[in-house]
């Protein structure tokens, strides 16, 4: 699969995940979930021509979120994605559960 095609597939997976009416969203978590999806979208866009190893980590982050288990808290998704963001050197995309540090 070409890099561009792979990015399109990942973006579609995120879109379906966000649009899924069964996706339980606690109102307090809605903003955090939106920030997480926005960070993943940006990561997908900005790593479309990155190394295969980096793209594999991006795929892993997206798949972890879109295959979310109902019992798994959003904080766990954020923790896993943030770990991947740090490994990729993308601390600028980290999702904070509280206000971002100054």
NUBA-596884 format. One record per residue: x, y, z of N, C-alpha, C in turn. Coordinates in steps of 0.001 Angstrom, whole numbers, plus 524288, in hexadecimal, padded with zeros to 5 digits. Layout:
XYZXYZXYZ;...
END
This chain:
803557FB66800008000080000800008037F804D380000;8024F8089D7FCC88057580D5F7FC9880479810A480177;808298142780294807B9817618073E802BC81AA880736;8017781CFD802B17FCCB8203A802507F7D981D198032C;7F7B881884800F17F32581512801957F2A18135980744;7F6F68121A809AD7F6EB8108380F257F4BF814E381297;7F64A819AF811917F45581E298148D7EE7B81EC2813D9;7EC9A81E1A80F097E6FE81E8580E037E3F181A6981118;7E5F5815AF8113C7E36181172814127E31F812BA819E7;7E76D8148D81C167E787815EA821A37E3BE81A55822D8;7E38981E3F81F797DFE98229C8204E7DA42820C282007;7D91281D4181C5F7D3BE81B2281C057D25B81801820EA;7D6178150D822E87D51D8121D827B97D3DC815CA82C38;7D6C581A0782CA07D5AD81DE8830B87D0518205E82FEB;7CF00821BA82B0E7C9E882418829EA7C5758207C82B87;7C5E881B7682A3A7C1CF817B482BB77C16F8173E831A1;7C5D081749834357C5E4816E4839E87C31C81B8D83C5E;7C43C8202B83A737C1E2824EB83C9A7BC018250E83B77;7BA6F8231C836E77B4ED8234D835507B1A981EE1837A2;7B41381B03839FF7B13D8167F83C047AD7E818288405F;7A8578178183F957A49681923843907A4E1815E48488E;7A72A81141848427A7AA80DF784CEB7AC4380F9F85052;7AF678131284E4A7B405814D0851317B246817D9855FA;7B2E08157E85A677B139817FF85F497B4FD81C63860A0;7B2CE820FD861177B6118256F8628D7B3B28281E86740;7B697827F786B6B7B51582AE48700C7B5F28309D86EAD;7B2168340986FBB7B2CC8398B86E3C7B7F783BEA87004;7B9B483A78874967BEA683C9C876847C34283ABF8733E;7C2B583638870BC7C6EA8341086D877C6B3835D0867D6;7C27883840866417C1C4839A4860B97C63183D1785EB7;7C7A684104861AC7CBD18448985FF57D101841A885F8C;7D21D83E4D863567D6FD83B418632A7D7078378785E89;7D2A48350285D8A7D25383169859147D3318345F853FE;7D0F283907853927D1B683C3384EE17D76D83DCC84E3E;7DA0783F26852957DF928408F852577E2E583BE4850AD;7E1858374B852A87E4678329A851447E3EB8317784B6F;7DF35831CE849647DE53830DD843D07E127834FF84089;7E103839E88423A7E3B783E1483F5B7E99F83D1583F40;7EBD283B56843977F16D83A32843C97F2BF835B384013;7EF79831AE840067F06A82D4583C817EFF682EE0836CC;7EC1B8321F835807EB80833FF830177F06D836E182E51;7F23A83A56831AD7F6E283D628305A7FBA1839CB82FBF;7FC13835FA8333C8006A83249832F68003782F2F82DDB;7FB9B82D7082C577FB0782A908276B7FCC482DF7822DD;7FAD9832C8822BA7FC368365C81E76802118376881E31;8047A83827822B3809E9839D0822D880DD28355282296;80BF483082822C480F8782C128225680E6E828DD81D6F;80B7F82AFF819D980A11828258151280EE282669811FD;8131C829558124E817E1827EC80F6E81C6C826C98132C;81B1B8255E817F981F1E8240E81BD88210881E7D81AED;8249881CD381E2E826B38178181DAD822688137D81EB3;8234E80ED481CD081F8E80A9581D9E81ECE8097C82376;822F6809E6826798229B808F182C1B81F2780D0A82EC2;81FC7811F782D3881C868161C82F78816D38156D82DE2;815E98141E828F3810828134E8272680E0280EB3829F9;8111680AC082B3980F0A8063E82E1B80D3E807DC8338E;8101780B67835FD80E8180D4E83B248097C8108C83AC5;80900813988369880442816AA835C57FF9E812F383500;8005B80EF2831D37FC3880B05831037FAA28088F83631;7FE7F8073D8395D7FD6A804CB83E6F7FA1F8086D841E2;7FB6F80D6E841E67F8718112C845127F2D28118C84335;7F217811F183E1E7ECCF8126483BF17E9B880D6D83D15;7EC0B808F783C1C7E9438040983D077E7E580355842C2;7EB4E804F6846387EA2F8048784BD17E554807AF84D33;7E4EB80C5A84B087E07780FC284C457DB7680DE6849A7;7DBAE80C93844A67D6D280B38841EA7D4C7805DB8437A;7D81B8028C845847D6557FD6E847567D57D7FD7784D35;7D401801E384F157D34E802E2854A97CF3B7FF4885700;7D0807FD1985B5A7CCDA7F9DC85E477C9737FD718619E;7C4907FC29862287C0E67FF72865147C29D8004086ABA;7C5147FC5386D027C6A17FCB38727D7CBC97FF9687342;7CE97800A786F187D3A68034086F977D2CD8092287001;7D4E580B8E874067D41881135874A57D7158146087088;7D4F7818E386F567D77E81C7086BA37DCFD81DCF86D73;7DDC281E25872847E2F981F79874917E71681B7A872D5;7E57D8169A872197E9288129C870487EA8E8138186A8D;7E6B4814F18675D7E7CA8164A861E37EBA081AD18619E;7EAB181EC0864CB7EE108235D864D87F399821DB86681;7F40F81E9A86A827F93381CFA86C5E7FC4081A2686810;7F9B58167C865697FC5881371861537FDDF816ED85CBF;7FA4381A3885AF27FB7381DB0856877FFC38218585807;7FF8D823B085CB8803AC8274A85E6B808FD8249885E95;8092E81FB08604380E2381CC6860418104981C5585AB3;80CE281B358570380E9181AC88518C8105A8201884F85;80D8282432850E880F0C8297A84F438148082AD085154;8158B8297A8562A81AC382A848586781EF98277D85577;81DEC8227E85451821CB81F558516E822DF8219784C0F;81EEE82402849BA81F978265784489821CF82BDF844CE;822DA82DC684981824F28331284A14820DE8373F8490D;81BEE8360E84A05817AC839B8848EB814F883B7084DF8;8181283D5E851A3815E983F458569081220843CA855AE;8128F846608513180F0684AB984FFB80961848E184F3D;80889843D684E6680344841C284D8A8010683F048525C;803F483EDB856988022283C1785B437FCF383E5D85D29;7F97083AD685EA17F44783C50860967F48983C5C86688;7F350840D8868D17F3678416286E7F7EDEE840BD870A7;7ED8083DD4874EB7E86283CFA877587E67C841AE87A67;7EA088453B87B887E8B584A2187E1F7EAB384E8187A9E;7EACF8532A87C9E7ECDB8577D8796E7F28B8568887822;7F3FC858038736B7F95D8573F871A17FD1C85A77874ED;801C785853875DF8059685B4A878F5807668601D875FE;808DC86412878F480A9C868FD8769080FF28689187449;
END
